[in-house]
Amino acid sequence: MKQITIGTNEQGQRFDRYLLKLLGRANRSTIYKLMRKNTFKVNGKKVEPEYFLQSGDQVNIYLSDETFDSLVTEIQQVAPEKVSLEIVYEDDEILIVNKPKGILTHPDQTEYKRTLSSKVQIYLSHLSTRTFKPAPVHRLDKNTSGLVLFAKTYDSLKRYNALMRDRKIGKFYLCVTEGIVNKPGEIKGYLLKDEDRNKVKIVKYDSDDTKYFHTRYQPLEVRGGFTVLEVELMTGRSHQIRASLASIGHPIVGDLKYGASRHQDAMNQMLHAYKLVIEDRVFEYRSQELDQFIESLPPATR
């Protein structure tokens, strides 16, 4: 028999979902079959699959050590010497890091190990359990740098996910666009993604294949024939800022995919997620690459 004490990172989960995570090599039907056979008890009693675990609950698992070990999901780890994180802020609940361009926030079918999430999970490995790992509350596109918020506990993940859903976390970006933008504005519509080209386009209709988006922008400075913009995301969609600004004739410098001209000093898109506003707290981190590019541009002509 195995006995597991539920901690704060596991509490609040449905019992069946907890078991599916814990015994990751068992399928759903196997888990429910074992539950019917009283293989699992909480505080010495049989509970329903929809029971919500509480901190301090004692979970008893009546399986042999060999069977239990064969069903537990193995945790793959990246070598610690490969981890390189730029930490902007950290407390007991959250971690905010600066994501460089060129890496994914989450693993996908093309990359598992070299992602921001993988690096953070190694850094916070002492907080990981069989059923919880520190996780990002939002994501950035691969070629966008900037601030990403991670939750360090299960409770904080629920809390900050709720804040994000309720749009109580402000996400602000800095970028340089082609052309002169004279006044603030906002762009609304629907995004339709072309999976083959990994590109989105703006359409006026809502459908099962489209996603609503809302982007606000504010010009900060004009230098030569370019504008430095602060952009606020009211929704968080893939390529949202890039497509939004291209749609009004001001593509981001270096963003060839969305219509920008080639610029000898911009090998990458000049876009950086520089500020998070979380309730009454503000976190900022500037991009050295972006700031240097702005400084290289000629001042505005009068």
C-alpha positions in Angstrom: 0.0 0.0 0.0 1.1 3.6 -0.8 0.0 6.5 1.4 0.2 10.1 0.0 -0.6 13.2 2.0 -2.3 15.9 -0.1 -0.5 19.3 0.0 -1.4 22.7 -1.1 -0.3 22.0 -4.7 -2.7 19.1 -5.0 -5.7 20.4 -3.1 -8.8 21.5 -5.0 -8.5 18.8 -7.7 -11.2 16.2 -8.4 -10.0 12.9 -7.1 -10.3 11.1 -10.5 -8.3 13.8 -12.2 -5.7 13.6 -9.5 -5.4 9.9 -10.1 -5.2 10.3 -13.8 -2.2 12.6 -13.4 -0.5 10.5 -10.7 -0.9 7.2 -12.6 -0.2 8.6 -16.0 0.4 5.3 -17.6 -3.1 4.1 -16.8 -6.0 5.0 -19.1 -9.2 6.5 -17.8 -11.2 3.2 -17.9 -8.5 1.5 -15.8 -8.6 4.2 -13.2 -12.4 4.0 -12.9 -12.2 0.2 -12.8 -9.7 0.4 -9.9 -11.9 2.9 -8.1 -14.9 0.5 -8.3 -12.7 -2.2 -6.7 -11.9 0.2 -3.7 -8.2 0.4 -4.7 -8.2 4.0 -3.6 -9.4 5.5 -0.4 -9.3 9.0 1.1 -8.9 9.2 4.9 -9.8 5.6 5.1 -13.0 5.9 3.2 -14.2 5.3 -0.4 -15.0 8.6 -2.1 -16.7 9.5 -5.4 -14.6 10.4 -8.5 -15.9 14.0 -8.2 -14.7 14.4 -4.6 -12.4 17.5 -4.3 -9.2 16.8 -2.4 -8.3 19.0 0.6 -4.9 19.8 2.0 -4.0 17.1 4.6 -6.2 14.4 3.0 -4.6 11.0 3.3 -4.8 9.0 0.0 -4.3 5.2 0.4 -3.5 3.3 -2.8 -3.8 -0.5 -2.5 -1.4 -1.6 -5.2 1.8 -3.5 -5.0 5.0 -1.5 -5.2 5.7 -3.0 -8.6 2.3 -2.2 -10.0 2.3 1.3 -8.6 5.8 2.1 -10.0 4.8 0.7 -13.4 1.8 3.2 -13.6 3.5 6.3 -12.3 4.5 8.8 -15.0 8.2 9.3 -15.3 9.4 12.9 -15.2 11.8 13.8 -17.9 14.4 16.3 -16.9 16.7 18.6 -18.9 20.3 18.8 -17.7 20.6 21.6 -15.1 23.7 23.1 -16.8 21.5 23.7 -19.9 19.2 26.0 -18.0 19.6 29.7 -18.5 16.9 31.9 -17.0 16.7 35.7 -16.8 14.6 36.3 -13.7 12.8 39.6 -13.3 10.8 38.9 -10.2 10.1 36.0 -7.8 8.1 35.4 -4.6 6.4 32.4 -3.0 3.6 32.5 -5.5 4.9 33.6 -8.9 8.0 33.8 -11.0 8.4 36.4 -13.9 11.1 35.7 -16.4 12.3 37.4 -19.6 11.8 35.0 -22.6 14.4 35.5 -25.3 13.5 35.3 -28.9 13.8 32.0 -30.7 12.4 29.6 -28.0 8.9 28.4 -27.3 7.0 29.1 -24.1 5.4 25.6 -24.1 6.7 22.3 -25.5 5.0 21.2 -28.8 5.4 18.5 -31.3 8.6 20.1 -32.7 10.4 20.9 -29.5 10.2 19.4 -26.0 13.3 20.1 -24.0 14.5 23.6 -25.1 11.5 25.6 -24.0 11.0 28.3 -21.4 8.6 26.0 -19.4 11.2 23.2 -19.3 13.8 25.6 -18.0 11.5 27.0 -15.3 10.5 23.5 -14.2 14.1 22.5 -13.7 14.8 25.7 -11.7 11.7 25.1 -9.6 12.0 21.3 -9.5 11.8 21.3 -5.7 8.2 22.5 -6.0 7.1 19.9 -8.5 5.1 16.9 -7.5 3.7 13.9 -9.4 0.6 15.9 -10.3 1.7 19.5 -10.4 4.5 21.4 -12.0 5.0 25.2 -12.1 3.3 26.5 -15.2 3.0 29.6 -17.3 -0.2 31.7 -17.0 0.2 33.0 -20.6 2.5 32.6 -23.5 4.5 34.6 -26.1 5.1 33.7 -29.7 8.4 32.0 -30.4 10.0 35.1 -32.0 8.7 37.6 -29.4 10.8 38.4 -26.4 9.5 39.6 -23.0 7.9 38.9 -19.7 6.2 35.6 -19.0 4.4 34.9 -15.7 4.7 31.5 -14.1 2.7 30.2 -11.1 4.7 28.3 -8.5 1.9 26.6 -6.7 -1.4 25.0 -7.6 -3.4 27.6 -5.7 -1.5 30.5 -7.4 -2.0 28.9 -10.8 -5.8 28.9 -10.2 -5.7 32.4 -9.0 -3.7 34.0 -11.8 -5.5 32.0 -14.5 -8.7 33.5 -13.1 -7.2 37.0 -13.2 -6.1 36.4 -16.8 -9.5 35.2 -17.8 -11.1 38.2 -16.2 -8.6 40.5 -18.0 -7.2 41.8 -14.7 -3.7 41.3 -15.8 -2.5 44.0 -18.2 -0.1 43.0 -21.0 1.9 45.8 -22.7 4.4 45.6 -25.5 6.9 48.0 -27.2 7.4 47.8 -30.9 8.7 49.9 -33.8 6.5 50.1 -36.8 7.0 51.4 -40.4 5.5 54.8 -41.1 4.2 57.5 -38.8 1.3 56.8 -36.4 0.0 60.2 -35.2 -2.7 59.2 -32.7 -3.8 56.3 -30.4 -6.3 53.8 -31.7 -7.7 50.3 -31.3 -8.3 47.4 -33.7 -11.0 44.8 -33.3 -12.0 41.8 -35.5 -11.5 38.1 -35.9 -8.4 36.2 -36.7 -8.3 33.2 -39.0 -5.2 31.1 -38.9 -3.5 29.4 -41.9 -1.8 26.4 -40.2 0.3 25.6 -43.3 1.8 29.1 -43.4 1.7 29.7 -39.6 0.1 33.0 -40.3 -3.2 34.7 -39.4 -5.4 37.1 -41.3 -8.1 39.5 -40.1 -11.6 38.8 -41.2 -14.9 40.6 -40.3 -17.0 37.5 -39.6 -17.2 35.2 -36.6 -17.1 31.4 -37.1 -15.9 28.2 -35.6 -12.5 28.8 -37.2 -12.0 32.4 -36.1 -11.1 34.0 -32.8 -12.1 37.5 -31.6 -9.3 39.9 -30.9 -8.9 43.4 -29.5 -5.7 45.5 -29.7 -5.0 49.0 -28.4 -2.0 51.1 -29.4 -0.4 54.4 -28.3 2.4 56.2 -30.2 5.3 57.1 -27.9 7.9 58.6 -30.3 8.5 59.2 -34.0 12.0 58.8 -35.3 12.6 59.3 -39.0 9.9 57.4 -40.8 9.2 55.0 -37.9 7.0 55.0 -34.8 7.7 53.6 -31.4 4.3 52.2 -30.1 3.1 50.9 -26.8 0.5 48.2 -27.5 -1.9 46.7 -25.0 -3.5 43.3 -25.6 -7.1 43.1 -24.6 -7.2 39.5 -25.8 -4.2 37.2 -26.2 -4.1 35.6 -29.7 -1.2 34.2 -31.6 0.3 36.8 -33.9 -2.3 39.3 -32.8 -0.1 42.4 -32.6 1.7 41.6 -35.8 -1.5 41.1 -37.8 -3.2 44.1 -36.2 -0.5 46.6 -37.1 0.0 45.2 -40.5 -3.7 45.6 -41.2 -3.5 49.4 -40.7 -0.5 49.8 -42.9 2.1 49.9 -40.2 3.9 46.5 -40.0 6.4 45.9 -37.3 10.0 46.6 -38.5 11.7 43.3 -39.3 8.4 41.3 -39.6 8.7 40.2 -43.2 5.9 37.6 -42.8 3.4 40.5 -42.3 4.6 42.8 -45.0 7.6 44.7 -43.5 10.4 45.8 -45.8 13.9 44.5 -45.2 15.9 46.6 -42.8 19.7 46.1 -42.5 19.6 46.7 -38.7 16.6 44.6 -37.9 17.1 40.9 -38.4 14.2 40.1 -36.1 10.8 41.7 -35.5 11.1 44.7 -33.2 8.6 43.6 -30.7 9.0 43.0 -26.9 6.6 42.3 -24.1 7.9 44.8 -21.7 5.3 45.3 -18.9 2.8 43.3 -16.8 0.3 45.0 -14.6 -1.1 42.6 -12.0 -3.6 44.2 -9.8 -1.7 47.0 -8.0 1.8 45.8 -9.1 3.7 46.8 -12.2 6.6 44.8 -13.6 8.8 46.2 -16.4 11.8 44.9 -18.3 13.2 46.6 -21.4 14.8 44.9 -24.4 18.4 46.0 -25.0 18.1 45.0 -28.6 15.0 47.1 -29.1 16.3 50.1 -27.3 19.5 50.0 -29.3 17.6 49.9 -32.5 15.4 52.8 -31.5 18.5 54.9 -30.6 20.0 54.1 -34.0 17.1 55.7 -35.8 17.3 59.3 -36.8 15.3 61.8 -34.8 12.0 63.1 -36.2 12.2 65.9 -38.7 10.3 69.1 -37.8 
